[in-house]
Amino acid sequence: VADLEAALDAARAELAAFLGAQPADLAFVPNATHGVNAVLRSFPLDPGDELLVTDHAYNACRATLEHAAARAGALVTVAAIPFPLAGPGDILGAVLARVTPRTRLALLDHVSSPTALIHPITDLVRELQRRHVAVLVDGAHGPGTLPLSLDELGADWYTGNCHKWLCAPKGAGFLWARRDRHRGLHPVCISPG
């Protein structure tokens, strides 16, 4: 077991360097959907809170968001992304137009699964956080297609797959959490590791 833990630590350090992150902020998960589940099942919600998502979200992640909202009596707000786009400002404007004082968290794709649109995630994170909205980035298609520096991006959470564009085996994903978001974050499955 000690050899396995050492190998996992070494792999985490290598992945962290590739992602522009600190190893202590990364956890391995089977895929990005598991990462989304871990965050949304850990995030405290009150009745009437709002969760924001776009109409380009991956169905499994959107279903998880709707489940978390329903359990808490919260609401899901959907930002319609125009297609085709005139530019990245169309995405930024569509998302920000749906923010209200009750918006607590936004689940945003970095590269959308159904359309392969690259969302202006740096601007979205900055503008949403200015409005006190936590940001969970579904980066399933980000690693290997886009240069990443998760520490600089500063989203609250970023989850991605390594089995897509990094050509790792299935079941290789990660969840990154900004250091102040470690507390209260729980894995989907509790085990000795």
C-alpha atoms as one frame of an Amber mdcrd trajectory, in Angstrom:
protein
   0.000   0.000   0.000   2.838   2.415   0.782   4.232   1.882  -2.736   0.834
   2.679  -4.238   0.492   5.871  -2.202   3.971   6.974  -3.254   3.127   6.296
  -6.910  -0.129   8.249  -6.614   1.722  11.155  -4.980   4.272  11.163  -7.815
   1.508  11.079 -10.442  -0.349  13.886  -8.664   2.820  15.999  -8.606   3.360
  15.460 -12.332  -0.256  16.255 -13.180  -0.176  19.340 -10.948   2.885  20.669
 -12.766   1.118  20.155 -16.113  -2.028  21.926 -14.842  -0.241  24.841 -13.175
  -1.407  23.756  -9.749  -0.096  22.613  -6.394  -0.296  18.837  -5.740  -2.026
  19.421  -2.389  -4.958  21.037  -4.233  -5.584  18.029  -6.522  -7.452  14.797
  -5.915  -7.847  11.950  -8.357 -11.434  11.078  -9.317 -12.745   8.624 -11.922
 -13.910  11.459 -14.197 -15.058  15.075 -14.283 -18.657  14.119 -13.498 -17.475
  12.606 -10.202 -15.702  15.879  -9.456 -18.880  17.853 -10.162 -20.806  15.482
  -7.880 -18.295  15.887  -5.045 -18.559  19.676  -5.167 -22.334  19.921  -5.585
 -23.035  17.329  -2.880 -20.738  19.260  -0.501 -21.875  22.795  -1.292 -24.316
  24.199   1.292 -27.542  25.505  -0.212 -30.632  27.102   1.268 -34.152  27.197
  -0.133 -34.408  29.923  -2.755 -30.687  29.923  -3.592 -29.902  29.860  -7.294
 -27.469  27.703  -9.251 -26.433  28.949 -12.681 -25.603  26.779 -15.696 -25.569
  27.267 -19.464 -27.634  25.417 -22.035 -24.354  23.910 -23.326 -23.659  21.934
 -20.125 -22.928  18.219 -20.192 -26.169  16.373 -19.373 -24.785  14.339 -16.459
 -23.411  17.459 -14.788 -26.628  19.386 -15.397 -28.602  16.504 -13.850 -26.351
  16.623 -10.783 -26.918  20.378 -10.476 -30.683  19.901 -10.713 -30.550  17.109
  -8.111 -28.586  19.283  -5.665 -31.012  22.162  -6.204 -34.084  19.979  -5.706
 -32.732  18.510  -2.454 -32.196  21.998  -1.013 -35.223  23.754  -2.468 -32.897
  25.859  -4.606 -33.486  26.921  -8.208 -31.548  26.253 -11.406 -31.143  29.201
 -13.749 -30.080  28.516 -17.343 -28.133  30.988 -19.463 -28.870  30.473 -23.152
 -25.669  30.748 -25.178 -26.302  32.066 -28.691 -25.007  29.912 -31.504 -23.263
  30.794 -33.714 -21.334  33.363 -31.683 -20.120  36.772 -32.740 -17.348  36.380
 -30.116 -16.546  35.332 -26.541 -18.373  38.389 -25.219 -21.635  36.701 -26.241
 -21.012  33.936 -23.691 -19.898  36.344 -20.979 -22.931  38.563 -21.515 -25.387
  35.657 -21.555 -24.039  34.226 -18.296 -23.760  37.524 -16.422 -27.273  38.555
 -17.476 -28.660  35.593 -15.481 -26.870  36.416 -12.208 -29.108  37.622  -9.385
 -28.439  38.415  -5.710 -29.523  34.803  -4.965 -26.981  33.177  -7.333 -24.610
  31.130  -5.182 -22.741  28.929  -7.658 -22.166  28.699 -11.398 -21.324  25.422
 -13.133 -19.560  26.316 -16.372 -17.908  24.284 -19.093 -14.413  25.252 -20.170
 -14.899  23.520 -23.527 -18.531  22.541 -23.970 -19.161  18.902 -24.731 -22.065
  19.274 -27.187 -20.630  22.171 -29.220 -16.867  22.317 -28.463 -17.181  26.047
 -27.766 -14.303  27.375 -25.709 -15.836  29.521 -23.015 -13.960  32.651 -21.872
 -13.418  31.002 -18.518 -10.869  33.492 -17.152 -13.265  36.400 -17.679 -16.231
  34.384 -16.415 -14.431  33.392 -13.211 -13.284  36.961 -12.559 -16.687  38.551
 -13.205 -18.701  35.951 -11.310 -16.425  36.093  -8.297 -16.735  39.902  -8.315
 -20.458  39.221  -7.898 -19.770  36.745  -5.035 -20.720  33.691  -7.099 -18.674
  30.521  -6.584 -17.451  28.934  -9.818 -17.187  25.215 -10.567 -15.556  24.604
 -13.940 -16.352  21.413 -15.813 -13.040  21.097 -17.619 -13.619  17.603 -18.980
 -12.196  18.625 -22.350  -9.700  21.243 -21.153  -6.540  19.293 -20.235  -4.557
  18.550 -23.354  -6.529  20.924 -25.568  -5.861  24.231 -23.816  -2.975  25.559
 -21.777  -4.027  25.548 -18.124  -2.814  27.314 -15.021  -5.378  26.465 -12.390
  -3.653  28.447  -9.639  -3.791  31.571 -11.823  -7.340  30.922 -13.030  -8.517
  30.973  -9.424 -11.883  29.275  -9.920 -13.271  27.764  -6.745 -13.099  24.270
  -8.282 -11.955  22.798 -11.595 -12.554  19.212 -12.554 -11.229  17.502 -15.652
 -10.575  14.257 -17.432  -7.193  12.832 -18.295  -8.630   9.998 -20.393  -9.725
  12.281 -23.214  -6.983  14.504 -24.673  -4.156  13.401 -22.368  -4.681   9.790
 -23.545  -4.647   8.342 -20.025  -6.708   5.225 -19.288 -10.429   5.490 -18.506
 -11.031   6.323 -14.880  -8.322   9.001 -14.788  -9.737  12.355 -13.783  -9.026
  15.052 -11.219 -10.695  17.590  -8.997  -8.780  20.750  -8.160  -9.986  22.896
  -5.264  -8.694  26.340  -4.416  -7.029  26.129  -1.013  -9.806  27.990   0.810
 -12.346  25.526  -0.682 -10.744  22.359   0.747 -12.699  22.512   3.992 -16.133
  20.944   3.679 -15.384  19.245   0.346 -16.203  15.544   0.519 -15.631  12.752
  -2.000 -18.627  11.043  -3.559 -17.459   7.737  -2.053 -15.898   7.629   1.407
 -13.119   5.040   1.713  -9.887   4.505   3.675  -7.841   6.432   1.064
